[in-house]
Amino acid sequence: MTHPVLRAQDLRRTYGTRVALRGVSFDVRRGERVALLGASGSGKSTLIRCLSGLETTDPGAGRIEVFGQALQEGGRHSPRIRALRRRIGVIFQQFNLVGRLGVMSNVLTGLAADTPLWRGLLGRYTLAQRALALDALDTIGLAPQAFQRASTLSGGQQQRAAIARVLVQGAELVLADEPVASLDPQSTRRVMDQLAALNRDAGLTLIVSLHQVSLARRYCHRVLALRDGELVYDGPSAALTPSFLQQLYGTAAEELLHDDHDFAAPAAEAPPLALAA
Ligand SMILES: Nc1ncnc2c1ncn2[C@@H]1O[C@H](COP(=O)(O)OP(=O)(O)OP(=O)(O)O)[C@@H](O)[C@H]1O
């Protein structure tokens, strides 16, 4: 029997008196492209931090399995977490690049787990590792910027460098936390196109949190929708019409429908990635 790539069971996370996740359960199969949708404060980032192993759920609550193995259970990380996290790529809204380092050096940090610390600190990567990073930058259309400082890139370019880092890491499951929240519509389209292409061409399983329903409908077949930490919908993105959103969220639906005109066009398939053989 094949395991789901990700299995979340009864996840709860409380901060003081604030309940950020309330019994969230779902499975994701290999190769799926899933949007995690919800208004501000609905628990998207908390869920992604838990799924990526950056945070634990409440003591005694819930279990997260990745690749058929426990990542955390009952609020405790599994002893295998390091090995499992190597297979999970995380992309953040704020890119998490080191601005004073070159783009290539940033992308090479995706290899941190496979590189002795001293090599990484001194930037002494092997030729093969550098070639891998250049390939990833080429795939993502950033080869010409490889030796620029990361801080000189536009927001969209920085996010694409973060995608290249995940490629170099060799991640099988990518968790992207509002990767386009701070980008203009053109950069948003480019970054989303590339995430979609990674999923389609490189076979990565993708979970991407968004708070624009139009993006979720355009790029993902399946949506998990959160409201106040609760999973209120798990189904096809095509069903998320404005009236259904109104039923799910009431007046808060407005937040998810904002800027809808920018991405309202029917889903276009992303251009293929120039994946290295
Ligand atoms: N470290 C923390 N300490 C205290 N409360 C937190 C913490 N992280 C999240 N919360 C609270 O948990 C709830 C869910 O927050 P979360 O950031 O997961 O939501 P979100 O859907 O990602 O929101 P946004 O779209 O604004 O990023 C919010 O009420 C938030 O204030």
The ligand as an SDF file (V2000), in Angstrom:
LIG
                    3D

 31 33  0  0  0  0  0  0  0  0999 V2000
    4.1140   32.7700   18.0400 N   0  0  0  0  0  0  0  0  0  0  0  0
    2.8560   33.1160   18.3250 C   0  0  0  0  0  0  0  0  0  0  0  0
    2.5200   33.6040   19.5260 N   0  0  0  0  0  0  0  0  0  0  0  0
    1.2450   33.9430   19.8170 C   0  0  0  0  0  0  0  0  0  0  0  0
    0.2130   33.8530   18.9610 N   0  0  0  0  0  0  0  0  0  0  0  0
    0.4940   33.3900   17.7220 C   0  0  0  0  0  0  0  0  0  0  0  0
    1.8230   32.9940   17.3360 C   0  0  0  0  0  0  0  0  0  0  0  0
    1.7790   32.5660   16.0540 N   0  0  0  0  0  0  0  0  0  0  0  0
    0.4930   32.6830   15.6540 C   0  0  0  0  0  0  0  0  0  0  0  0
   -0.2790   33.1670   16.6570 N   0  0  0  0  0  0  0  0  0  0  0  0
   -1.7220   33.4110   16.5960 C   0  0  0  0  0  0  0  0  0  0  0  0
   -2.3180   32.2550   16.0510 O   0  0  0  0  0  0  0  0  0  0  0  0
   -3.3350   32.6120   15.1270 C   0  0  0  0  0  0  0  0  0  0  0  0
   -3.0200   32.0410   13.7480 C   0  0  0  0  0  0  0  0  0  0  0  0
   -1.8850   32.7470   13.2440 O   0  0  0  0  0  0  0  0  0  0  0  0
   -1.1970   32.3850   11.8410 P   0  0  0  0  0  0  0  0  0  0  0  0
   -0.0170   33.2960   11.6980 O   0  0  0  0  0  0  0  0  0  0  0  0
   -0.9650   30.9350   11.7990 O   0  0  0  0  0  0  0  0  0  0  0  0
   -2.3450   32.7720   10.8140 O   0  0  0  0  0  0  0  0  0  0  0  0
   -2.2510   33.0080    9.2330 P   0  0  0  0  0  0  0  0  0  0  0  0
   -3.4700   32.4260    8.6450 O   0  0  0  0  0  0  0  0  0  0  0  0
   -0.9410   32.5290    8.7320 O   0  0  0  0  0  0  0  0  0  0  0  0
   -2.3180   34.5910    9.1550 O   0  0  0  0  0  0  0  0  0  0  0  0
   -1.6590   35.6070    8.0580 P   0  0  0  0  0  0  0  0  0  0  0  0
   -2.3970   35.3530    6.7670 O   0  0  0  0  0  0  0  0  0  0  0  0
   -1.9620   36.9630    8.6360 O   0  0  0  0  0  0  0  0  0  0  0  0
   -0.1950   35.2900    8.0110 O   0  0  0  0  0  0  0  0  0  0  0  0
   -3.4240   34.1430   15.1410 C   0  0  0  0  0  0  0  0  0  0  0  0
   -4.4120   34.5370   16.0600 O   0  0  0  0  0  0  0  0  0  0  0  0
   -2.0600   34.5610   15.6470 C   0  0  0  0  0  0  0  0  0  0  0  0
   -2.1400   35.7850   16.3240 O   0  0  0  0  0  0  0  0  0  0  0  0
  1  2  1  0
  2  3  1  0
  2  7  2  0
  3  4  2  0
  4  5  1  0
  5  6  2  0
  6  7  1  0
  6 10  1  0
  7  8  1  0
  8  9  2  0
  9 10  1  0
 10 11  1  0
 11 12  1  0
 11 30  1  0
 12 13  1  0
 13 14  1  0
 13 28  1  0
 14 15  1  0
 15 16  1  0
 16 17  2  0
 16 18  1  0
 16 19  1  0
 19 20  1  0
 20 21  2  0
 20 22  1  0
 20 23  1  0
 23 24  1  0
 24 25  2  0
 24 26  1  0
 24 27  1  0
 28 29  1  0
 28 30  1  0
 30 31  1  0
M  END
$$$$
